[in-house]
Amino acid sequence: MNQGDIVWTPPADAVERTELGRYLRWLRSERGLDLDGYEALWRWSVTDLEEFWSSLWDFFQVRAHTPYERVLGSRAMPGAEWFPGARLNFAEHMLGRDDDLDAVAVVAHSQTREPLELAFGELRGQVARARAGLQRLGVREGDRVVAYLPNIPETLVAFLASASLGAIFATCPPEFGERSVLNRLGQLEPRLLLAVAGYRWGERLVDRREQVAAVREGLPSLEAVVQVPYASEELPDAVQWDELLAEEGPLEFEPLPFAHPLYVLFSSGTTGLPKAIVHGHGGILLEHQKNHALSWDLKPGDRLQWFTTTAWMMWNALVSTLLVRASIVMIDGNPVYPDLSYQWALAEETRPTMLGVSPAFAMACRKEGVDPGRRFDLSSIESIGAAGSPLPVEGFEWLYDQLGPDVLVNVGSGGTDICTGIVQGSPLLPVYAGEMAGRCLGVDVQSFSPEGKPVLGELGELVIAQPMPSMPVGLWNDPDGSRLHAAYFDHFPGVWRHGDWIMFTERGSSIVTGRSDATLNRGGVRLGTSEFYVVVEEIDEVLDSLVVHLDENDELILFVALREGVELDDELRARIATVLRTALSPRHAPDAIVAVPSIPRTLTGKKLELPVKNILTGADAKDVASKDALVDPSSLDAFVDYARVRA
């Protein structure tokens, strides 16, 4: 299998049986638009923004307490104004139907307690009670409710109860240490904190009482703490979850402006204080309805299983599945315990129609010889979603070998900043090995040269040239918008610069090669870091890798984490260099190859390329990364030692 090979084509009846096909038929009958295929639909969606987004409003039957006056009050970026005059509530669309109360909404699996299921009716009842409890504790519109909670149903209930009141929600997983939590939640001056006293990670019981106490002390604005029962220990001076839900109350939804803050997501925080990115009720509602139905083809009766923690935007995307009345699998604990087959075994039990995996997880399964397609009954899976990093050709080949030729492998790239996908597959597009099949509807995504000109067939900056509703309504504590402008609009005025390096092909597919701030510019030729990782991590002895380019002396340094018992000797160094030189080019041959115990990654799996580069150029480790935001808090130590030796 080679880059760009077609490995899946839409079945002949795709238009008849997919949600995207239903939307195309609706456009024909209701709007008089006869669009021939996905490319024509995408082109229309970015040519006539107002008509496209208003069509989604009608197609998904958005329930507005007051109608909108127009679709776009202002097209300026930043500062676009969507659906002025409309008042609505995100939570109402997650819960507000009466015809599926007995349908399963949530299946929860945890290493801390027994599995459980919640029907839509049960979820509604819990949200109504939690809403009443929050009101008794004084929570009102605009207050911040924050959670130090894992991916469990109580987190979802607290989120929806908060949203129903117009309160603003934010989460950190209990794996975060107190510094990481306070760096994020401390920016919001929250009124209420929900927390667990501990959790299980595989067989290990992790006590978090000390961390919760430190977080409480560091949040002077708190008026109450609610403990969610999850481990045996109790938090002192806390309202218990059962107390919060003790009294019944009406399931009501505060009518809110389209841009009223729904939740705050945080950037990785590997350099400086994490950006507190504010997303609005209306933007997330419309974008997730569009994405989940039209790109992921989820509909009533379907089920999504996708491992995520509450630190990643995928948690927000996961729970939004309820918007299209499909169910979700919530997983908490060590996702590879007792081994890499855990998530596959769980899929056999929970029967998802769509399974989400990280490319790193898929490639690890391939490398370790995991054989899920033959060990487990995965016949319920109709599509695989993959996001978080590029999936190489070998990953496509392995997934199709395991799951068969009829499964749609939908690889995408997006971001916390817009809380959705930018480029990804579609049930109406072919799947090209090693590539993302198309641009997402309503997203005017392009690749720009350094001069700000669109390029095709070569790498450039990923930009979005027109506004979309799920762009942030702002950054927290940024009243004049200066930090938002600096983060996304300084480079190309009036155009969103996302920070990724992307190449579009003539057929509309794309390849994302990594973050543009970590791009390797060697000898005037720009190279994406993912090219290195695909090749290096195919070598059996190499478990993980990270590459940086030091501009001052044009030095390329490759760090490798090796299998236990393997030594980085001259023979292995030479073999790695030869493989890179042969598979890529002589420019890819590193000047130094260094063994380290582990590669630093955030809890969402992203490699810390820029922080490592900063350490090697003299920065203090504590200034470039928060250790307790990393999978392995000690993973930066070897880089600090290496920088000291180099100096």
C-alpha positions as CSV (number, residue, x, y, z in Angstrom):
1,M,0.0,0.0,0.0
2,N,1.4,3.4,-1.0
3,Q,0.6,7.0,-0.1
4,G,-2.6,8.1,-1.9
5,D,-3.8,4.7,-2.8
6,I,-7.6,4.4,-2.7
7,V,-8.4,1.9,0.1
8,W,-12.1,2.4,0.4
9,T,-14.8,3.8,-1.8
10,P,-18.4,4.9,-0.8
11,P,-20.9,2.1,-1.4
12,A,-23.4,2.7,-4.2
13,D,-26.2,3.4,-1.8
14,A,-24.2,5.9,0.4
15,V,-26.4,8.8,-0.5
16,E,-29.6,6.8,0.4
17,R,-28.5,5.6,3.8
18,T,-26.2,8.3,5.3
19,E,-27.1,11.4,7.2
20,L,-25.0,13.4,4.7
21,G,-27.1,12.0,1.9
22,R,-30.3,12.9,3.8
23,Y,-29.0,16.4,4.1
24,L,-28.3,16.6,0.3
25,R,-31.9,15.4,-0.4
26,W,-33.2,18.0,2.1
27,L,-31.3,20.7,0.3
28,R,-32.8,19.7,-2.9
29,S,-36.4,19.5,-1.7
30,E,-36.3,22.5,0.8
31,R,-33.8,24.9,-0.7
32,G,-33.9,23.9,-4.4
33,L,-30.1,23.1,-4.4
34,D,-29.0,20.2,-6.5
35,L,-25.3,19.7,-5.5
36,D,-23.4,17.0,-7.2
37,G,-21.2,15.3,-4.6
38,Y,-19.1,16.3,-1.7
39,E,-16.7,18.7,-3.4
40,A,-19.7,20.8,-4.8
41,L,-21.3,20.8,-1.3
42,W,-18.1,21.9,0.4
43,R,-17.6,24.6,-2.2
44,W,-21.1,26.0,-1.7
45,S,-20.7,25.8,2.1
46,V,-17.8,28.2,2.1
47,T,-19.0,30.4,-0.8
48,D,-22.4,31.1,0.8
49,L,-21.7,31.0,4.5
50,E,-25.1,32.5,5.5
51,E,-27.1,30.1,3.4
52,F,-25.1,27.1,4.6
53,W,-25.3,27.7,8.3
54,S,-28.9,28.8,8.2
55,S,-29.7,25.5,6.3
56,L,-28.1,23.5,9.2
57,W,-30.2,25.5,11.7
58,D,-33.3,24.4,9.9
59,F,-32.2,20.8,9.0
60,F,-31.3,20.1,12.7
61,Q,-34.4,21.9,13.9
62,V,-32.6,24.2,16.4
63,R,-35.0,25.1,19.2
64,A,-34.6,28.9,19.7
65,H,-36.5,30.7,22.4
66,T,-36.3,33.8,20.3
67,P,-35.4,33.8,16.5
68,Y,-32.3,35.1,15.0
69,E,-32.3,38.4,13.2
70,R,-29.7,37.4,10.6
71,V,-27.1,34.8,10.2
72,L,-24.0,36.9,10.3
73,G,-24.1,40.3,12.0
74,S,-20.4,40.8,11.3
75,R,-18.0,38.7,9.2
76,A,-14.8,40.3,10.7
77,M,-12.1,38.0,12.0
78,P,-11.7,38.1,14.9
79,G,-15.1,39.3,16.0
80,A,-17.5,37.6,13.7
81,E,-21.1,37.8,15.1
82,W,-23.3,34.7,14.5
83,F,-27.1,34.6,14.7
84,P,-27.6,37.8,16.6
85,G,-30.9,38.0,18.4
86,A,-31.3,34.2,18.9
87,R,-31.6,32.8,22.4
88,L,-31.1,29.1,23.0
89,N,-29.5,26.6,25.3
90,F,-27.1,23.8,24.3
91,A,-28.3,21.5,27.1
92,E,-31.8,21.6,25.9
93,H,-30.7,20.0,22.6
94,M,-28.9,17.2,24.5
95,L,-31.9,16.3,26.6
96,G,-35.0,18.0,25.5
97,R,-36.9,15.3,23.6
98,D,-39.6,13.1,25.0
99,D,-39.7,10.3,22.3
100,D,-36.6,8.4,23.3
101,L,-36.5,8.4,27.1
102,D,-35.9,4.6,27.3
103,A,-33.1,4.6,24.7
104,V,-29.6,4.1,26.1
105,A,-27.6,7.4,26.3
106,V,-24.5,6.4,28.2
107,V,-22.5,3.2,28.8
108,A,-19.8,3.7,31.4
109,H,-16.8,1.4,32.0
110,S,-14.3,2.2,34.7
111,Q,-11.4,0.5,36.6
112,T,-12.8,2.1,39.8
113,R,-16.3,0.7,39.8
114,E,-18.7,-1.6,38.0
115,P,-20.1,-0.7,34.6
116,L,-23.4,1.1,34.4
117,E,-25.9,2.4,31.8
118,L,-28.1,5.5,31.7
119,A,-31.1,5.9,29.5
120,F,-32.0,9.4,28.2
121,G,-34.8,9.6,30.7
122,E,-32.5,8.7,33.6
123,L,-30.0,11.2,32.4
124,R,-32.7,13.9,32.2
125,G,-33.8,13.1,35.8
126,Q,-30.3,13.4,37.2
127,V,-29.6,16.6,35.3
128,A,-32.8,18.1,36.7
129,R,-31.9,17.2,40.2
130,A,-28.3,18.4,39.8
131,R,-29.6,21.7,38.4
132,A,-31.8,22.1,41.5
133,G,-28.8,21.3,43.7
134,L,-26.6,23.8,42.0
135,Q,-29.3,26.5,42.4
136,R,-29.4,25.7,46.2
137,L,-25.7,26.3,46.3
138,G,-26.1,29.7,44.7
139,V,-25.0,28.9,41.1
140,R,-26.4,31.4,38.6
141,E,-25.9,32.4,35.0
142,G,-22.4,33.4,34.3
143,D,-20.9,31.6,37.3
144,R,-18.0,29.2,36.7
145,V,-18.5,25.5,37.8
146,V,-15.3,23.5,37.5
147,A,-14.6,19.8,37.8
148,Y,-11.6,17.8,38.9
149,L,-13.3,14.7,37.6
150,P,-12.6,11.7,35.3
151,N,-14.7,10.7,32.2
152,I,-17.7,9.4,34.1
153,P,-21.5,10.1,33.9
154,E,-21.4,12.4,36.9
155,T,-19.2,14.8,34.9
156,L,-21.6,14.8,32.1
157,V,-24.6,15.4,34.5
158,A,-22.7,18.3,36.1
159,F,-21.9,19.8,32.8
160,L,-25.4,19.7,31.5
161,A,-26.9,21.0,34.7
162,S,-24.5,23.9,34.7
163,A,-25.2,24.7,31.0
164,S,-29.0,24.6,31.6
165,L,-28.5,27.5,34.1
166,G,-26.1,29.5,31.9
167,A,-23.1,28.7,34.2
168,I,-19.8,28.1,32.5
169,F,-18.1,24.7,32.8
170,A,-14.5,23.6,32.8
171,T,-12.8,20.3,33.6
172,C,-9.4,18.9,34.5
173,P,-8.8,15.1,35.0
174,P,-7.7,13.9,38.4
175,E,-4.4,12.8,36.8
176,F,-3.4,16.5,36.8
177,G,-1.4,17.7,39.7
178,E,-2.4,20.7,41.6
179,R,-0.2,23.1,39.7
180,S,-1.7,22.1,36.4
181,V,-5.2,22.4,37.8
182,L,-4.6,25.8,39.3
183,N,-2.9,27.1,36.1
184,R,-6.1,26.3,34.3
185,L,-9.1,26.5,36.7
186,G,-7.5,29.3,38.7
187,Q,-7.9,31.7,35.8
188,L,-11.7,31.3,36.0
189,E,-12.3,32.3,39.6
190,P,-14.9,29.5,40.0
191,R,-17.8,29.4,42.4
192,L,-18.1,25.7,42.8
193,L,-15.7,22.7,42.4
194,L,-16.7,19.1,41.9
195,A,-14.0,16.5,42.7
196,V,-13.2,12.9,43.5
197,A,-11.0,11.8,46.4
198,G,-9.2,9.2,44.2
199,Y,-9.5,6.7,41.4
200,R,-8.0,3.5,40.1
201,W,-5.4,3.4,37.3
202,G,-5.3,-0.3,36.4
203,E,-4.8,-2.1,39.7
204,R,-3.3,1.0,41.5
205,L,-5.5,3.1,43.8
206,V,-4.5,6.8,43.4
207,D,-5.4,9.0,46.4
208,R,-6.0,12.6,45.4
209,R,-7.1,14.1,48.7
210,E,-3.9,16.0,49.1
211,Q,-4.2,17.5,45.6
212,V,-7.9,18.4,46.1
213,A,-7.0,20.2,49.3
214,A,-4.2,22.2,47.5
215,V,-6.7,23.1,44.7
216,R,-9.3,24.3,47.2
217,E,-6.7,26.4,48.9
218,G,-5.6,27.9,45.6
219,L,-9.1,28.8,44.5
220,P,-10.2,31.5,47.0
221,S,-13.4,32.2,45.0
222,L,-14.8,28.8,45.8
223,E,-18.1,28.8,47.8
224,A,-18.7,25.0,47.8
225,V,-17.0,21.7,47.0
226,V,-19.1,18.7,45.8
227,Q,-17.6,15.2,46.2
228,V,-18.5,12.6,43.6
229,P,-18.2,9.2,45.2
230,Y,-15.6,7.3,43.3
231,A,-13.0,5.9,45.7
232,S,-13.6,4.9,49.3
233,E,-12.1,7.9,50.9
234,E,-14.0,11.1,51.7
235,L,-13.2,14.8,51.2
236,P,-13.6,16.9,54.3
237,D,-16.1,19.7,54.3
238,A,-17.7,18.7,51.0
239,V,-21.3,18.4,49.8
240,Q,-21.9,14.8,48.7
241,W,-23.1,14.0,45.2
242,D,-26.2,12.4,46.7
243,E,-27.0,15.6,48.6
244,L,-26.7,17.6,45.4
245,L,-29.2,15.4,43.7
246,A,-31.4,14.9,46.8
247,E,-34.3,17.1,45.7
248,E,-36.3,17.0,42.5
249,G,-36.6,20.1,40.3
250,P,-37.9,21.1,36.9
251,L,-35.9,20.4,33.8
252,E,-35.6,23.9,32.5
253,F,-33.2,25.7,30.2
254,E,-32.2,29.3,30.5
255,P,-32.6,31.1,27.1
256,L,-29.1,32.4,26.3
257,P,-27.5,34.5,23.5
258,F,-25.9,32.4,20.7
259,A,-22.4,33.4,21.9
260,H,-23.0,32.9,25.7
261,P,-20.1,30.9,27.1
262,L,-20.7,27.2,27.4
263,Y,-17.4,25.9,28.5
264,V,-13.7,26.8,28.7
265,L,-11.1,24.5,27.1
266,F,-7.4,24.9,27.7
267,S,-4.4,24.7,25.5
268,S,-1.7,22.2,26.5
269,G,0.1,24.6,28.7
270,T,3.5,23.2,27.7
271,T,4.7,26.8,27.3
272,G,3.5,29.4,29.7
273,L,0.0,29.6,31.2
274,P,-2.5,27.6,29.2
275,K,-4.8,29.6,27.0
276,A,-8.4,29.6,28.4
277,I,-10.4,29.2,25.2
278,V,-14.1,30.2,25.6
279,H,-16.7,28.4,23.4
280,G,-20.3,29.4,23.1
281,H,-23.6,27.6,23.3
282,G,-24.7,28.2,19.7
283,G,-21.4,27.7,18.0
284,I,-20.7,24.3,19.6
285,L,-24.4,23.2,19.1
286,L,-24.4,23.8,15.3
287,E,-20.8,22.7,14.7
288,H,-21.2,19.4,16.6
289,Q,-24.5,18.6,15.1
290,K,-22.9,19.1,11.7
291,N,-19.8,17.2,12.5
292,H,-21.4,14.2,14.3
293,A,-24.2,13.7,11.8
294,L,-22.7,14.7,8.4
295,S,-19.0,13.8,8.9
296,W,-19.3,10.9,11.4
297,D,-22.7,9.7,10.2
298,L,-24.0,9.2,13.7
299,K,-27.8,8.9,14.1
300,P,-30.3,7.4,16.6
301,G,-29.4,3.9,17.5
302,D,-25.6,4.3,16.8
303,R,-22.9,4.3,19.4
304,L,-19.6,6.0,19.7
305,Q,-16.7,4.6,21.8
306,W,-13.6,6.9,21.9
307,F,-11.2,6.9,24.9
308,T,-10.5,10.4,26.2
309,T,-9.8,12.1,29.4
310,T,-11.6,15.3,30.5
311,A,-8.5,17.3,29.5
312,W,-9.0,16.8,25.8
313,M,-11.5,18.4,23.5
314,M,-12.5,14.8,22.5
315,W,-14.4,14.6,25.8
316,N,-16.5,17.5,24.7
317,A,-16.9,16.0,21.2
318,L,-17.8,12.6,22.7
319,V,-20.6,13.8,24.9
320,S,-22.0,15.9,22.1
321,T,-22.9,12.6,20.4
322,L,-26.2,12.9,22.4
323,L,-27.2,15.8,20.2
324,V,-27.9,13.3,17.4
325,R,-29.5,10.8,19.8
326,A,-26.7,8.3,19.5
327,S,-25.2,6.8,22.6
328,I,-21.7,7.0,24.0
329,V,-19.2,4.8,25.8
330,M,-17.4,6.6,28.7
331,I,-14.1,5.0,29.6
332,D,-12.0,5.8,32.7
333,G,-8.7,4.3,33.8
334,N,-5.6,3.1,32.1
335,P,-6.6,2.6,28.4
336,V,-4.0,-0.1,27.9
337,Y,-4.6,-2.1,31.0
338,P,-4.0,-5.0,31.3
339,D,-2.6,-4.7,27.8
340,L,-3.1,-3.1,24.4
341,S,-6.1,-5.2,23.6
342,Y,-8.3,-3.7,26.3
343,Q,-10.1,-1.1,24.1
344,W,-10.7,-3.8,21.4
345,A,-12.2,-6.2,24.0
346,L,-14.4,-3.4,25.3
347,A,-15.6,-2.7,21.8
348,E,-16.7,-6.4,21.5
349,E,-18.7,-5.9,24.6
350,T,-20.2,-2.4,24.0
351,R,-20.8,-2.8,20.3
352,P,-20.0,0.7,19.0
353,T,-20.9,1.6,15.4
354,M,-18.0,4.1,15.4
355,L,-14.7,3.5,17.3
356,G,-12.3,6.3,17.9
357,V,-8.6,5.6,18.3
358,S,-5.4,7.7,18.4
359,P,-3.0,7.0,15.6
360,A,-0.3,6.4,18.2
361,F,-2.5,3.6,19.8
362,A,-3.2,2.0,16.4
363,M,0.5,2.0,15.5
364,A,1.5,0.6,18.9
365,C,-1.0,-2.2,18.4
366,R,0.5,-2.9,15.0
367,K,4.0,-2.9,16.3
368,E,3.3,-5.2,19.2
369,G,1.4,-7.7,17.0
370,V,-2.0,-7.1,18.6
371,D,-4.6,-9.0,16.4
372,P,-8.0,-7.6,17.4
373,G,-9.8,-8.4,14.2
374,R,-9.2,-12.1,14.7
375,R,-9.4,-12.2,18.5
376,F,-12.7,-10.2,19.0
377,D,-16.0,-9.8,17.3
378,L,-15.8,-6.2,16.0
379,S,-18.6,-6.6,13.4
380,S,-20.6,-3.7,14.9
381,I,-17.9,-1.2,13.8
382,E,-18.9,0.7,10.6
383,S,-16.3,3.4,10.9
384,I,-13.0,4.2,12.7
385,G,-12.2,7.7,13.8
386,A,-8.6,8.7,14.2
387,A,-7.3,12.1,15.4
388,G,-4.6,13.6,17.5
389,S,-1.6,13.0,15.2
390,P,-1.0,11.9,11.6
391,L,-1.8,8.2,10.7
392,P,0.8,6.9,8.3
393,V,0.1,4.5,5.4
394,E,1.1,1.6,7.5
395,G,-1.7,2.5,10.0
396,F,-4.3,2.5,7.3
397,E,-3.0,-0.9,6.0
398,W,-3.1,-2.4,9.5
399,L,-6.7,-1.1,10.3
400,Y,-8.1,-2.5,7.0
401,D,-6.3,-5.8,7.6
402,Q,-7.9,-6.1,11.0
403,L,-11.4,-4.7,10.3
404,G,-12.0,-5.6,6.7
405,P,-12.6,-3.6,3.5
406,D,-16.1,-2.3,4.4
407,V,-15.1,-0.1,7.3
408,L,-14.7,3.6,6.7
409,V,-11.4,4.8,8.3
410,N,-12.1,8.5,8.9
411,V,-8.8,10.3,9.8
412,G,-9.1,13.9,10.8
413,S,-7.3,16.9,12.2
414,G,-8.8,19.8,14.1
415,G,-8.1,21.4,17.4
416,T,-9.1,22.5,20.9
417,D,-9.2,26.1,19.5
418,I,-12.3,25.4,17.4
419,C,-13.4,22.2,19.2
420,T,-14.0,20.3,16.0
421,G,-12.4,18.9,12.8
422,I,-10.9,21.0,10.0
423,V,-10.0,18.3,7.6
424,Q,-11.3,14.7,7.7
425,G,-13.0,11.9,5.9
426,S,-16.6,11.6,4.8
427,P,-19.1,8.8,4.0
428,L,-19.2,10.2,0.5
429,L,-15.5,10.5,-0.1
430,P,-12.9,7.8,-0.9
431,V,-10.3,6.9,1.7
432,Y,-6.7,7.6,0.5
433,A,-3.9,5.8,2.4
434,G,-1.9,8.2,4.5
435,E,-4.2,11.2,3.9
436,M,-7.3,13.0,5.2
437,A,-9.9,12.8,2.5
438,G,-11.4,16.2,2.4
439,R,-12.1,19.6,3.9
440,C,-14.9,19.8,6.5
441,L,-18.1,21.5,5.5
442,G,-18.3,25.2,6.3
443,V,-14.5,25.4,6.9
444,D,-12.6,27.5,4.4
445,V,-9.3,25.8,5.1
446,Q,-6.3,26.5,2.9
447,S,-2.6,26.1,2.9
448,F,-0.7,29.4,2.8
449,S,2.8,30.2,1.7
450,P,4.9,32.4,4.0
451,E,3.7,35.3,1.8
452,G,0.0,34.5,2.5
453,K,-0.8,32.9,-0.9
454,P,-2.7,29.7,-1.3
455,V,-0.5,26.7,-2.3
456,L,-1.4,23.3,-3.7
457,G,0.9,20.3,-3.7
458,E,3.4,21.8,-1.2
459,L,3.5,22.3,2.5
460,G,2.2,25.5,4.0
461,E,0.5,27.0,7.0
462,L,-3.0,25.7,7.8
463,V,-5.3,28.6,7.8
464,I,-9.1,29.2,7.9
465,A,-9.9,32.1,5.6
466,Q,-13.5,32.8,6.7
467,P,-15.3,32.7,10.1
468,M,-17.1,29.6,11.5
469,P,-19.4,29.5,14.5
470,S,-17.3,27.4,16.7
471,M,-14.3,29.7,16.7
472,P,-13.8,31.0,20.2
473,V,-16.1,33.7,21.5
474,G,-12.9,34.9,23.2
475,L,-10.1,34.0,25.6
476,W,-10.8,34.3,29.3
477,N,-9.6,37.6,30.8
478,D,-8.9,39.1,27.4
479,P,-11.4,42.1,27.4
480,D,-9.9,43.9,24.4
481,G,-9.3,40.7,22.4
482,S,-5.5,41.4,22.1
483,R,-4.4,38.0,23.2
484,L,-6.9,36.3,20.9
485,H,-5.7,38.4,18.0
486,A,-2.0,37.6,18.9
487,A,-2.8,33.8,19.1
488,Y,-4.5,33.4,15.8
489,F,-4.6,36.5,13.6
490,D,-1.2,38.3,13.9
491,H,0.5,36.3,11.2
492,F,-2.1,36.7,8.4
493,P,-4.4,39.7,9.1
494,G,-8.0,38.7,9.0
495,V,-7.2,35.0,8.5
496,W,-7.1,32.3,11.2
497,R,-3.6,30.7,11.5
498,H,-4.1,27.4,13.2
499,G,-0.4,26.5,13.8
500,D,-0.3,23.2,11.8
501,W,1.7,22.4,8.7
502,I,-0.5,21.0,5.9
503,M,-0.3,20.0,2.2
504,F,-3.4,19.7,0.0
505,T,-3.4,17.4,-3.1
506,E,-5.2,18.2,-6.3
507,R,-8.0,15.7,-5.4
508,G,-8.8,17.7,-2.2
509,S,-7.2,15.4,0.3
510,S,-4.5,16.6,2.7
511,I,-1.5,15.6,4.8
512,V,-0.8,17.3,8.2
513,T,2.9,16.9,9.0
514,G,2.9,18.5,12.5
515,R,3.0,21.8,14.3
516,S,4.4,24.6,12.2
517,D,6.3,26.0,15.2
518,A,8.1,22.6,15.3
519,T,8.7,22.4,11.6
520,L,12.3,21.6,10.7
521,N,13.8,24.1,8.4
522,R,17.1,22.5,7.4
523,G,19.1,24.1,4.6
524,G,16.1,26.1,3.6
525,V,13.9,23.0,3.1
526,R,11.0,22.7,5.5
527,L,10.4,19.2,6.8
528,G,7.4,17.9,8.9
529,T,8.3,16.1,12.1
530,S,5.8,13.3,11.4
531,E,7.9,12.1,8.5
532,F,10.6,11.3,11.0
533,Y,8.4,9.5,13.4
534,V,6.8,7.2,10.8
535,V,10.2,5.9,9.7
536,V,12.0,5.8,13.0
537,E,9.3,4.2,14.9
538,E,9.0,1.4,12.4
539,I,12.5,0.2,13.7
540,D,11.8,-2.6,16.1
541,E,14.1,-1.4,18.8
542,V,12.6,2.1,18.9
543,L,9.4,2.6,21.0
544,D,9.1,6.4,20.6
545,S,11.0,9.3,19.2
546,L,11.3,13.1,19.1
547,V,13.2,15.3,16.7
548,V,14.2,19.0,17.0
549,H,16.1,21.4,14.8
550,L,18.4,24.0,16.3
551,D,18.4,26.9,13.9
552,E,21.5,28.6,15.1
553,N,23.8,25.9,13.8
554,D,21.4,24.0,11.6
555,E,21.7,20.9,13.9
556,L,19.2,18.1,13.8
557,I,18.9,16.0,17.0
558,L,16.9,12.8,17.2
559,F,15.9,11.4,20.6
560,V,14.8,7.8,20.8
561,A,13.2,5.7,23.6
562,L,14.3,2.1,23.2
563,R,12.9,-1.2,24.2
564,E,14.0,-2.5,27.6
565,G,17.4,-4.0,27.4
566,V,18.3,-2.4,24.0
567,E,21.5,-0.2,23.9
568,L,22.0,2.6,21.5
569,D,25.3,1.5,20.1
570,D,27.1,2.6,16.9
571,E,25.5,-0.1,14.9
572,L,21.9,1.0,15.8
573,R,22.8,4.7,15.3
574,A,24.1,3.9,11.9
575,R,21.0,1.8,11.0
576,I,18.6,4.6,12.1
577,A,20.5,7.2,10.1
578,T,20.6,4.9,7.0
579,V,16.9,4.2,7.2
580,L,16.1,8.0,7.4
581,R,18.5,8.8,4.6
582,T,17.1,6.0,2.4
583,A,13.4,6.4,3.2
584,L,13.3,10.2,3.3
585,S,16.4,12.1,2.1
586,P,20.0,12.9,3.1
587,R,18.6,16.1,4.7
588,H,16.7,13.9,7.2
589,A,19.9,12.3,8.6
590,P,20.3,13.6,12.1
591,D,23.5,15.1,13.4
592,A,23.1,13.3,16.7
593,I,21.0,10.4,18.0
594,V,20.4,10.3,21.7
595,A,18.7,7.7,23.8
596,V,16.3,8.9,26.6
597,P,14.2,6.9,29.0
598,S,10.9,8.3,27.6
599,I,9.6,10.9,25.2
600,P,7.7,13.7,26.9
601,R,4.0,13.8,26.0
602,T,1.1,15.7,27.3
603,L,-1.8,13.8,28.8
604,T,-3.5,14.1,25.4
605,G,-0.6,12.4,23.7
606,K,1.2,15.3,22.0
607,K,5.0,15.3,21.9
608,L,6.7,18.3,23.5
609,E,8.8,19.3,20.5
610,L,9.0,23.0,21.0
611,P,9.6,22.8,24.8
612,V,12.4,20.4,24.2
613,K,13.9,22.7,21.7
614,N,13.7,25.6,24.1
615,I,15.4,23.5,26.8
616,L,18.3,22.8,24.4
617,T,18.6,26.5,23.7
618,G,18.9,27.5,27.3
619,A,15.4,27.8,28.8
620,D,14.7,26.5,32.2
621,A,12.5,23.3,32.2
622,K,10.1,24.8,34.7
623,D,9.4,27.7,32.4
624,V,8.6,25.7,29.3
625,A,6.4,22.9,30.7
626,S,4.4,21.9,33.7
627,K,5.6,18.5,34.7
628,D,2.3,17.3,36.2
629,A,0.6,18.0,32.8
630,L,2.8,15.2,31.3
631,V,2.2,11.5,31.0
632,D,5.6,10.9,32.7
633,P,6.5,13.9,34.9
634,S,10.2,12.9,34.9
635,S,10.4,12.6,31.1
636,L,12.1,16.1,30.7
637,D,14.9,15.3,33.1
638,A,17.0,13.6,30.5
639,F,16.7,16.5,28.1
640,V,17.8,18.9,30.9
641,D,20.8,16.7,31.5
642,Y,21.6,16.6,27.8
643,A,21.4,20.4,27.5
644,R,23.7,20.8,30.5
645,V,26.3,18.5,29.0
646,R,26.1,20.3,25.6
647,A,26.6,23.7,27.3
